[in-house]
């Protein structure tokens, strides 16, 4: 839940590879429970959803993601397909149990310099919250 909230603060997508328990209804229910905040007395507040989740296994293949959570920084928005492949110099990937702010900080310190402007824009948003 915390990661979803942090991603929403910086307008970053959260993507899952497939269905929860291989079931669409169970997946929809799980996503709803994750993005719908609760009041102090524990009641769901359905009209105040925070963030969202996309189901898209192609991202995991495009960026060779084998572990989650994973954070990706890229300036390329053309999907990697059979006719257009992603090369490691086209993106940076970081995996581990990190906050969005911590992941951005690592990208800034250790990531490719050509992505620093993108990272800086996200850092401004992350630090504003």
Secondary structure as a PSIPRED ss2 file (coil, helix, strand):
# PSIPRED VFORMAT (PSIPRED V4.0)

   1 X C   1.000  0.000  0.000
   2 X H   0.000  1.000  0.000
   3 X H   0.000  1.000  0.000
   4 X H   0.000  1.000  0.000
   5 X H   0.000  1.000  0.000
   6 X H   0.000  1.000  0.000
   7 X H   0.000  1.000  0.000
   8 X H   0.000  1.000  0.000
   9 X H   0.000  1.000  0.000
  10 X C   1.000  0.000  0.000
  11 X C   1.000  0.000  0.000
  12 X C   1.000  0.000  0.000
  13 X C   1.000  0.000  0.000
  14 X C   1.000  0.000  0.000
  15 X E   0.000  0.000  1.000
  16 X E   0.000  0.000  1.000
  17 X C   1.000  0.000  0.000
  18 X C   1.000  0.000  0.000
  19 X C   1.000  0.000  0.000
  20 X H   0.000  1.000  0.000
  21 X H   0.000  1.000  0.000
  22 X H   0.000  1.000  0.000
  23 X C   1.000  0.000  0.000
  24 X H   0.000  1.000  0.000
  25 X H   0.000  1.000  0.000
  26 X H   0.000  1.000  0.000
  27 X H   0.000  1.000  0.000
  28 X H   0.000  1.000  0.000
  29 X H   0.000  1.000  0.000
  30 X H   0.000  1.000  0.000
  31 X H   0.000  1.000  0.000
  32 X H   0.000  1.000  0.000
  33 X H   0.000  1.000  0.000
  34 X H   0.000  1.000  0.000
  35 X H   0.000  1.000  0.000
  36 X C   1.000  0.000  0.000
  37 X C   1.000  0.000  0.000
  38 X E   0.000  0.000  1.000
  39 X C   1.000  0.000  0.000
  40 X C   1.000  0.000  0.000
  41 X C   1.000  0.000  0.000
  42 X C   1.000  0.000  0.000
  43 X C   1.000  0.000  0.000
  44 X E   0.000  0.000  1.000
  45 X C   1.000  0.000  0.000
  46 X H   0.000  1.000  0.000
  47 X H   0.000  1.000  0.000
  48 X H   0.000  1.000  0.000
  49 X C   1.000  0.000  0.000
  50 X C   1.000  0.000  0.000
  51 X C   1.000  0.000  0.000
  52 X C   1.000  0.000  0.000
  53 X C   1.000  0.000  0.000
  54 X E   0.000  0.000  1.000
  55 X E   0.000  0.000  1.000
  56 X C   1.000  0.000  0.000
  57 X H   0.000  1.000  0.000
  58 X H   0.000  1.000  0.000
  59 X H   0.000  1.000  0.000
  60 X H   0.000  1.000  0.000
  61 X H   0.000  1.000  0.000
  62 X H   0.000  1.000  0.000
  63 X C   1.000  0.000  0.000
  64 X C   1.000  0.000  0.000
  65 X C   1.000  0.000  0.000
  66 X C   1.000  0.000  0.000
  67 X C   1.000  0.000  0.000
  68 X C   1.000  0.000  0.000
  69 X C   1.000  0.000  0.000
  70 X E   0.000  0.000  1.000
  71 X E   0.000  0.000  1.000
  72 X E   0.000  0.000  1.000
  73 X E   0.000  0.000  1.000
  74 X E   0.000  0.000  1.000
  75 X C   1.000  0.000  0.000
  76 X C   1.000  0.000  0.000
  77 X C   1.000  0.000  0.000
  78 X C   1.000  0.000  0.000
  79 X C   1.000  0.000  0.000
  80 X C   1.000  0.000  0.000
  81 X C   1.000  0.000  0.000
  82 X C   1.000  0.000  0.000
  83 X C   1.000  0.000  0.000
  84 X C   1.000  0.000  0.000
  85 X C   1.000  0.000  0.000
  86 X C   1.000  0.000  0.000
  87 X C   1.000  0.000  0.000
  88 X H   0.000  1.000  0.000
  89 X H   0.000  1.000  0.000
  90 X H   0.000  1.000  0.000
  91 X E   0.000  0.000  1.000
  92 X E   0.000  0.000  1.000
  93 X E   0.000  0.000  1.000
  94 X E   0.000  0.000  1.000
  95 X E   0.000  0.000  1.000
  96 X C   1.000  0.000  0.000
  97 X C   1.000  0.000  0.000
  98 X C   1.000  0.000  0.000
  99 X C   1.000  0.000  0.000
 100 X H   0.000  1.000  0.000
 101 X H   0.000  1.000  0.000
 102 X H   0.000  1.000  0.000
 103 X H   0.000  1.000  0.000
 104 X H   0.000  1.000  0.000
 105 X H   0.000  1.000  0.000
 106 X H   0.000  1.000  0.000
 107 X H   0.000  1.000  0.000
 108 X H   0.000  1.000  0.000
 109 X H   0.000  1.000  0.000
 110 X H   0.000  1.000  0.000
 111 X C   1.000  0.000  0.000
 112 X C   1.000  0.000  0.000
 113 X H   0.000  1.000  0.000
 114 X H   0.000  1.000  0.000
 115 X H   0.000  1.000  0.000
 116 X H   0.000  1.000  0.000
 117 X H   0.000  1.000  0.000
 118 X H   0.000  1.000  0.000
 119 X H   0.000  1.000  0.000
 120 X H   0.000  1.000  0.000
 121 X H   0.000  1.000  0.000
 122 X H   0.000  1.000  0.000
 123 X H   0.000  1.000  0.000
 124 X H   0.000  1.000  0.000
 125 X H   0.000  1.000  0.000
 126 X H   0.000  1.000  0.000
 127 X H   0.000  1.000  0.000
 128 X C   1.000  0.000  0.000
 129 X C   1.000  0.000  0.000
